[in-house]
Amino acid sequence: MTDKNAVMERYYLDCRCMLLELAATLDRHDRAPAPSEGAQAADARLLLLQRSIEILAHPSARPDRTARILELLSRPVS
């Protein structure tokens, strides 16, 4: 099994790239104009991303963040 330092050595740059891409997407969303009248005010997909970020941000006693996020994102979006 790979130790913790080897995991960071191997995956840090990929994770860094994915986090920057997510931040850029959220910035673009924040800068975009509001939806036209009658459009749904809060997009459920944004809420799912925000809940996923919350799961990532909090350390867990069990390494099950992937499963929790997959479960969250596999629910139908209305």
N, C-alpha and C positions, 0 to 999 in steps of 0.2 A: 504494500500500500504506500502511496505517495504521502510524504509528510506535508505539513501545513505550509512550510516555506517553499517547497517545490510546487505546490498548487498555485501559490501567488506568483511565483516566478513564471510559470507556464501561462496563466490565464489573466494576469493583471491588465496587460495592454488591451486584450479583447474586451474585458469588462469595462475598462475606461472608455473605450470607443463606444460601446453600447450605451453607457450612461450619458455620454456627451450627445449622442444621437437622440436619446429620449429627452434630454433637457432642451435641445434645439427644437424638437417637435412641439413640446409644451410651450416654448417661447413663441413659436409661430402661431400656435393656437391662441395664446393670450393677446397677440398683436392683431389678429384677424378681427374684422368687424363683427358686431353682434348679429345673430340671425335675424332675418326679416320677421315682421309681425306674424304671429300665428305659428311660427316654427317652434320646435321644442326648445325650451330654454336651456336645460342641462342635458347634454348628451350622455347617455348611459355608458358609452365607451370611455369617456374621460373619467367618469366615476370609477370604472373598473381599473383603469390605469392608476388612479390615485390610491385605491385600496391595495393594489399590487405593490406599489411603492411603500405603503405602510407595512406590509408584510416583510418586505426586504429590509426596512429600516430598523426593525426590532429583533434583536438576537433571540434565538429560541433554544430551549434546552434540547429540543429534537431537531435534527437537520431535515426538516420536512417542508421548507419554504417552497420548493419546486412543486410538490404535490398540492399544497394549499393554493398556490397561484393558478395551477392548471385547473383545479376544481372551480375556482372563482371565474376564470375566463371561459370555462366550458359551458357555463349557464347561458341560456338564450338571452340575447340582448333585445330589449323591447324599445 
